[in-house]
């Protein structure tokens, strides 16, 4: 029997000073963030809590080696609470910090489910796609394996989530585009997952509709290239969180699995990696006879087109927001396709089991090759 739950409380506040006041932050709290995110909103010389800027440890996607350096630094002090303000990299690294001192990445990877949670975790997402604020999943590029690996333990759930639209206003357009595409893929894959329930599907569907309607609004008002503002930005933030609730319960699937070695090898944003393989994965589903009727009907109502045209129309819509590339354009070859397919089958079964139809290693290689 599949269960459904929403673990952290979710609250919206107007701005960062209000958030700090509500949380009553102090010297036993640690803020993990990026300097460019909070600098426009606070006096950095008079912060009421300790702060670490993630860019001092990580450039690009999170890695296991960089995470070990961060853990060693943070665990020099006995903090009571971690406040994470940022995108996926900040949030994923903050989840490791709940275990307190005496741990490293290897110990967390091997014993994370048994280790006690010693610190509270508050997450404030500043992009429109990670969804990680409401899940217990943290994804890292394990350099020795040359792929991304997801860690998922109950201890890594946030205790509180705050949505603060003010903090997302400085998000560059490409970050908005790639992160919102990521949220859309979260919503779609969680809807199709065998683990989906009637409750999780409510969140999947609403997230899909909100994001697609938002894209249409951006295009109609000729705002492609500009990060949304006001209510539209809040809509995307809420849709991202809803998609996070959905995939936190039902999981993501092969699109994410195929995207992971691409992101790890070519250092491409996670949402963009998903987009690179999205259409090819769904064409393979159709070729193998997967039943996508329910998804196509939902997409058809919001695009709006006939159900059999829905997936093609969705691809066209996303391409307006962020033009896609072929896999050969990022450097992939026939051999890379074979290597990545093997890596996916060896390292990403956590995701592959959520496919609406079983995919073999050959199927995965075909998806990559057809996108070259």
C-alpha positions in Angstrom: 0.0 0.0 0.0 1.4 3.4 -1.0 1.3 6.1 1.6 1.1 9.9 1.2 2.5 12.5 3.5 3.7 16.1 3.7 6.4 16.3 6.2 7.5 20.0 6.8 5.1 22.8 7.5 5.0 25.3 4.6 4.6 29.1 5.3 4.8 32.2 3.0 6.3 35.4 4.3 6.9 38.7 2.6 10.7 39.2 3.0 13.9 38.0 4.7 13.8 40.4 7.7 10.3 39.1 8.5 11.5 35.5 8.2 14.5 36.1 10.6 12.2 37.8 13.1 9.6 34.9 12.9 12.4 32.3 13.4 14.1 34.3 16.1 17.5 33.5 14.7 20.6 33.7 16.8 24.2 32.6 17.4 23.3 28.9 17.6 21.9 29.0 14.1 23.9 28.6 10.9 22.8 30.1 7.5 23.9 28.2 4.4 23.3 30.3 1.3 24.9 32.1 -1.6 26.2 35.6 -1.0 24.5 37.0 -4.1 21.1 35.8 -2.9 21.0 37.6 0.5 23.3 40.6 -0.2 20.5 42.7 -1.7 18.3 42.1 1.3 20.4 42.3 4.4 23.4 44.1 5.9 26.0 41.3 5.7 28.2 42.9 8.4 25.4 42.7 11.0 23.8 39.3 10.5 22.4 37.8 13.8 23.6 34.3 13.0 26.7 32.6 11.5 26.8 32.3 7.7 28.6 30.1 5.2 28.5 30.9 1.5 28.3 27.7 -0.5 30.3 29.1 -3.4 33.4 29.0 -1.1 33.2 25.2 -1.3 31.3 24.4 -4.5 31.4 25.7 -8.0 28.5 24.2 -10.0 26.7 20.9 -9.0 27.3 19.4 -5.6 30.0 16.7 -5.3 30.8 14.2 -2.5 34.3 15.7 -2.1 33.1 19.3 -1.6 30.4 18.1 0.8 33.1 16.5 3.0 34.9 19.9 3.2 31.7 21.6 4.1 30.8 19.0 6.8 34.3 19.4 8.3 34.0 23.2 8.5 30.4 23.3 9.9 30.9 20.6 12.5 33.6 22.6 14.3 30.7 24.3 16.1 27.7 22.8 17.8 24.8 24.4 16.0 21.2 23.8 16.9 19.6 24.7 13.6 20.5 25.0 10.0 18.8 27.6 7.8 19.2 26.9 4.1 18.4 29.8 1.7 19.1 28.9 -2.0 18.6 26.5 -4.8 19.1 22.8 -5.1 22.8 22.8 -4.3 22.3 24.8 -1.1 19.4 22.7 0.0 21.0 19.3 -0.7 24.1 20.2 1.2 22.1 21.6 4.1 20.4 18.3 4.5 23.7 16.6 5.3 24.3 19.0 8.2 21.4 17.7 10.3 23.6 14.8 11.5 26.0 17.0 13.4 29.6 16.2 14.1 31.5 13.0 13.5 30.2 12.2 10.0 31.4 12.4 6.4 29.8 11.6 3.1 30.8 7.9 3.2 29.3 7.4 6.6 26.1 9.2 5.6 25.8 7.2 2.4 26.2 4.0 4.3 24.4 4.6 7.6 22.2 7.7 6.9 19.0 5.9 7.8 20.4 4.9 11.3 22.2 8.0 12.3 20.4 10.3 14.7 19.2 13.8 13.6 20.9 16.4 15.8 19.9 19.7 14.2 16.7 21.2 13.0 16.5 22.2 9.4 14.6 25.2 7.9 14.6 25.5 4.1 13.8 28.6 2.0 13.9 27.8 -1.8 15.0 30.6 -4.1 14.6 28.8 -7.4 11.4 27.6 -9.1 12.2 24.0 -9.6 14.2 21.9 -7.0 11.2 20.8 -5.0 13.9 19.5 -2.6 12.6 21.7 0.2 9.8 19.2 0.9 11.6 15.9 0.2 14.3 13.9 2.0 16.4 13.5 -1.2 19.8 15.0 -1.7 21.7 14.4 -5.0 25.4 14.5 -5.3 28.0 13.8 -8.0 30.0 11.0 -6.6 33.2 11.7 -8.5 34.7 8.2 -8.4 31.5 6.7 -9.8 31.2 9.5 -12.4 27.5 9.8 -11.9 25.0 11.4 -9.5 23.6 9.4 -6.7 20.5 10.3 -4.6 20.6 9.9 -0.8 17.2 9.7 0.8 16.8 9.3 4.6 13.9 10.4 6.9 16.3 12.5 8.9 16.9 14.8 6.0 13.4 16.1 5.8 13.1 19.8 6.7 11.3 20.8 9.8 9.9 24.0 8.3 9.7 25.4 4.8 9.3 29.1 4.0 8.4 30.6 0.6 9.8 34.1 0.2 9.2 35.4 -3.3 11.4 38.4 -2.7 14.4 36.2 -2.6 13.7 34.7 -6.1 13.5 38.1 -7.9 17.2 38.1 -8.5 17.2 34.7 -10.1 18.7 34.8 -13.6 16.3 33.9 -16.4 18.2 30.7 -17.4 18.1 29.5 -13.8 14.3 30.2 -13.8 13.9 28.3 -17.1 16.0 25.3 -16.2 14.6 25.0 -12.7 10.9 25.4 -13.7 11.5 22.7 -16.4 12.8 20.5 -13.7 9.7 21.1 -11.6 7.5 20.3 -14.7 9.4 17.0 -15.1 9.0 16.3 -11.4 5.2 16.7 -11.8 5.0 14.5 -14.9 7.2 11.7 -13.7 5.6 11.5 -10.3 2.1 11.4 -12.0 3.2 8.4 -14.1 5.0 6.6 -11.3 3.6 3.2 -10.1 3.9 4.6 -6.6 1.6 7.5 -7.3 -1.6 7.8 -5.3 -4.8 9.7 -5.8 -3.4 12.2 -3.3 0.0 12.7 -4.9 -1.6 13.0 -8.3 -3.5 16.1 -7.1 -0.2 17.8 -6.5 1.3 16.5 -9.8 -1.6 17.8 -11.8 -1.8 21.2 -10.2 1.9 21.7 -10.6 1.8 20.8 -14.3 -1.1 23.1 -15.0 0.4 26.0 -13.1 3.7 25.8 -14.9 2.2 25.4 -18.3 -0.2 28.3 -17.8 2.7 30.3 -16.5 4.8 29.6 -19.6 1.9 30.5 -21.8 1.5 33.8 -19.9 5.3 34.6 -20.4 5.0 33.9 -24.1 1.8 35.8 -24.7 3.2 38.9 -22.9 6.5 38.6 -24.7 8.5 38.1 -21.5 10.7 35.3 -22.6 14.2 36.0 -21.3 12.9 37.8 -18.2 12.4 36.2 -14.8 8.8 36.5 -13.7 7.8 38.8 -11.0 4.9 39.3 -8.5 2.1 36.8 -8.4 3.4 34.9 -11.4 6.7 34.3 -9.6 4.9 33.1 -6.5 2.8 30.8 -8.7 6.0 29.1 -10.0 7.4 28.8 -6.5 4.3 27.2 -5.3 4.1 24.9 -8.3 7.7 23.8 -7.6 6.8 22.9 -4.0 3.7 21.1 -5.1 5.8 19.1 -7.6 8.2 18.4 -4.7 5.4 17.0 -2.6 4.3 14.8 -5.5 7.7 13.3 -6.3 8.6 13.1 -2.6 5.8 10.6 -2.3 5.7 8.9 -5.7 9.3 9.4 -6.9 10.8 10.5 -10.2 11.6 8.2 -13.1 13.8 7.5 -16.1 14.0 11.1 -17.3 15.9 11.9 -14.1 17.9 8.7 -14.3 19.1 9.4 -17.8 19.8 13.0 -16.9 22.2 12.3 -14.0 25.2 11.0 -15.9 24.8 13.9 -18.4 24.8 16.5 -15.6 27.7 14.8 -13.8 29.9 14.5 -16.9 29.2 17.8 -18.7 28.3 20.0 -15.7 25.0 21.0 -17.1 22.2 22.3 -14.9 19.9 19.6 -13.7 16.7 21.0 -15.3 18.5 21.3 -18.6 19.8 17.8 -18.4 16.2 16.6 -17.8 15.0 18.6 -20.8 17.7 17.1 -23.1 16.3 13.6 -22.6 12.6 14.3 -21.9 11.2 14.0 -25.4 13.4 11.0 -26.3 12.3 9.1 -23.2 8.6 9.7 -23.9 9.0 8.7 -27.5 10.4 5.4 -26.3 7.5 5.0 -23.9 5.1 5.4 -26.8 7.1 3.0 -29.0 7.0 0.4 -26.3 3.2 0.8 -25.8 3.1 2.6 -22.4 -0.3 3.8 -21.5 0.0 7.6 -21.3 -3.6 8.3 -21.9 -4.3 10.0 -18.5 -1.3 12.3 -18.8 -2.1 13.2 -22.4 -5.7 14.1 -21.5 -4.6 16.4 -18.7 -2.0 18.1 -20.8 -4.6 18.5 -23.6 -6.9 20.5 -21.3 -4.3 23.1 -20.5 -2.3 23.5 -23.8 -5.1 23.1 -25.3 -4.8 20.5 -28.1 -6.0 17.1 -29.0 -4.7 14.5 -26.5 -2.6 12.7 -29.2 -0.8 16.0 -29.9 -0.2 17.0 -26.3 3.3 15.7 -25.8 4.5 17.2 -29.0 2.8 20.5 -28.2 4.4 20.5 -24.7 7.8 20.1 -26.3 7.2 23.1 -28.6 6.0 25.2 -25.6 9.1 24.4 -23.5 11.3 25.1 -26.5 10.0 28.7 -26.6 11.1 29.1 -22.9 14.5 27.5 -23.4 15.7 26.2 -26.8 16.8 22.6 -26.6 20.0 21.0 -27.9 21.0 17.7 -29.4 23.2 15.4 -27.2 25.9 15.6 -29.8 26.0 19.4 -29.3 27.0 18.9 -25.7 29.7 16.4 -26.7 28.0 13.0 -26.5 29.0 10.2 -28.9 27.8 6.7 -29.8 30.2 5.3 -27.2 29.0 7.8 -24.6 25.5 6.6 -25.1 26.5 3.0 -24.4 28.5 4.0 -21.4 25.8 6.2 -19.9 23.2 3.4 -20.5 25.3 1.0 -18.5 25.8 3.6 -15.7 22.0 4.3 -15.5 21.2 0.6 -15.1 23.9 0.1 -12.5 23.4 3.3 -10.4 19.9 4.6 -11.0 17.5 1.7 -10.2 16.0 3.9 -7.4 14.5 6.0 -10.3 14.2 3.4 -13.0 11.6 1.3 -11.0 9.3 4.3 -11.3 9.0 4.0 -15.1 5.5 3.5 -16.5 7.0 0.7 -18.6 10.1 -1.4 -18.1 13.2 -0.1 -19.9 16.2 -2.3 -20.7 19.8 -1.1 -21.1 19.3 -1.3 -24.8 16.2 0.9 -24.5 18.2 3.5 -22.6 21.0 3.5 -25.1 18.5 3.9 -27.9 17.0 7.0 -26.2 20.4 8.6 -25.9 21.4 7.6 -29.5 18.1 8.9 -31.0 18.8 12.3 -29.4 22.4 12.7 -30.8 
